[in-house]
Amino acid sequence: MTKYRIEIDLDKCIGAFTCVDVYPELWEQGDDGKAHIIAEGVIKEDGREYVELNEKLIDVEAAIQSQDVCPVQAIKITKLK
């Protein structure tokens, strides 16, 4: 089963929340004015958040679209082996 790494660089995030508009089940608007990942097991370190999720737990197409609409390219979706 394929896994994906969902990552956001919070230092780059400007709070446009286009990712939240595209995929509200994965992203939420934080009190700090930044987008945050909604998932179990999110790791927060060095100004970023990331999580590795099984393809059955996410809508891969919507996740990639949320990456593509970020105006500052703060989101990275990576297919893992």
C-alpha positions in Angstrom: 0.0 0.0 0.0 1.3 3.4 -1.0 2.0 6.1 1.7 2.2 9.8 1.2 4.1 12.4 3.3 2.1 15.5 3.8 4.2 18.5 4.9 3.8 22.2 5.5 6.5 24.8 6.1 4.8 27.1 8.7 7.5 29.7 8.2 6.4 30.0 4.6 2.7 29.8 5.2 1.0 33.2 4.8 -2.5 32.1 5.9 -4.2 32.3 2.5 -6.0 29.0 3.5 -6.6 27.9 -0.1 -5.5 24.5 1.1 -8.4 24.5 3.6 -10.8 25.5 0.8 -9.7 22.7 -1.4 -9.4 19.9 1.3 -10.9 20.9 4.6 -10.7 17.3 5.8 -6.9 17.5 5.8 -6.2 21.2 6.6 -7.5 23.6 9.2 -7.1 27.3 10.0 -5.1 27.6 13.2 -5.4 30.4 15.8 -1.9 31.5 14.8 -3.1 32.4 11.3 -1.4 29.4 9.7 -2.8 26.2 8.1 -2.3 23.0 10.0 -2.6 19.3 9.2 -5.6 17.5 10.6 -4.4 13.9 11.2 -3.3 11.5 13.9 0.4 11.4 14.4 1.4 14.8 13.1 5.0 15.6 13.9 5.8 19.2 14.6 9.5 20.4 14.4 11.6 23.2 13.1 8.7 25.4 12.0 7.0 22.6 10.0 4.5 19.9 10.4 4.4 16.6 8.6 2.7 13.2 8.7 2.9 10.0 6.7 -0.5 8.6 5.7 -1.7 5.5 3.9 -3.4 6.3 0.5 -6.6 4.8 1.9 -6.8 7.5 4.6 -6.6 10.5 2.3 -7.9 11.7 -1.0 -4.6 11.8 -2.9 -6.0 14.0 -5.7 -7.3 16.6 -3.3 -4.1 16.5 -1.3 -2.1 17.3 -4.4 -4.5 20.0 -5.4 -4.1 21.6 -2.0 -0.3 21.6 -2.6 -0.8 23.1 -6.1 -3.1 26.0 -4.9 -0.8 27.2 -2.2 0.4 30.7 -3.3 3.7 30.4 -1.5 4.4 26.7 -2.1 4.5 25.9 1.6 2.9 22.5 1.1 4.7 19.4 -0.2 3.0 16.1 -0.9 5.5 13.3 -1.5 4.7 9.7 -2.6 6.7 7.3 -0.5 7.7 3.7 -1.4 
